[in-house]
Amino acid sequence: MRPPLQIQENPYLQFSLGYTTYVDEEPFHHSLLTHFRERLGLEVLAEVNGWIAHAALQAER
């Protein structure tokens, strides 16, 4: 299932993302995240992934 479709079909997820009303349409095109990954490059993505992994390890402690 594509992430935008999950958002479209789940009113609880829409609410947690800040939507004020239920929206029955895709919030963004499914290829949008691919464009972000391409623009950021591998080094930046590796750094962000490191931050996420570090935060996850800290949360487990």
C-alpha positions as CSV (number, residue, x, y, z in Angstrom):
1,M,0.0,0.0,0.0
2,R,1.4,3.4,-0.9
3,P,1.8,5.9,2.0
4,P,-0.4,8.6,0.5
5,L,-3.2,6.0,0.2
6,Q,-2.8,5.0,3.9
7,I,-3.2,8.7,4.8
8,Q,-6.2,9.0,2.5
9,E,-8.0,6.0,4.0
10,N,-7.3,6.6,7.7
11,P,-9.1,9.5,9.4
12,Y,-7.0,9.0,12.6
13,L,-3.8,9.3,10.7
14,Q,-5.1,12.5,9.0
15,F,-5.9,13.9,12.4
16,S,-2.5,13.1,13.8
17,L,-0.9,14.8,10.7
18,G,-2.8,18.0,11.4
19,Y,-5.8,17.8,9.1
20,T,-8.8,19.7,10.4
21,T,-11.3,17.7,8.4
22,Y,-11.4,14.3,6.7
23,V,-10.1,14.5,3.1
24,D,-11.0,11.7,0.7
25,E,-8.1,12.3,-1.8
26,E,-4.4,11.5,-1.9
27,P,-2.6,14.2,0.1
28,F,0.4,14.1,-2.3
29,H,1.6,12.1,-5.4
30,H,3.3,8.9,-4.4
31,S,6.5,9.8,-6.3
32,L,7.0,13.0,-4.2
33,L,9.3,11.2,-1.7
34,T,11.4,9.9,-4.5
35,H,12.0,13.5,-5.7
36,F,13.1,14.5,-2.2
37,R,15.5,11.5,-1.9
38,E,17.1,12.4,-5.3
39,R,17.5,16.1,-4.4
40,L,19.0,15.4,-0.9
41,G,21.6,12.9,-2.1
42,L,23.1,9.9,-0.4
43,E,25.2,11.7,2.2
44,V,22.4,13.7,3.6
45,L,20.1,10.7,3.7
46,A,22.8,8.7,5.5
47,E,23.1,11.5,8.0
48,V,19.3,11.6,8.6
49,N,19.1,7.8,8.9
50,G,21.9,8.1,11.5
51,W,19.9,10.6,13.5
52,I,16.8,8.4,13.4
53,A,18.8,5.3,14.5
54,H,20.5,7.2,17.3
55,A,17.1,8.5,18.5
56,A,15.6,5.0,18.4
57,L,18.5,3.6,20.5
58,Q,18.1,6.4,23.0
59,A,14.4,5.8,23.3
60,E,15.0,2.1,24.1
61,R,17.2,3.0,27.0
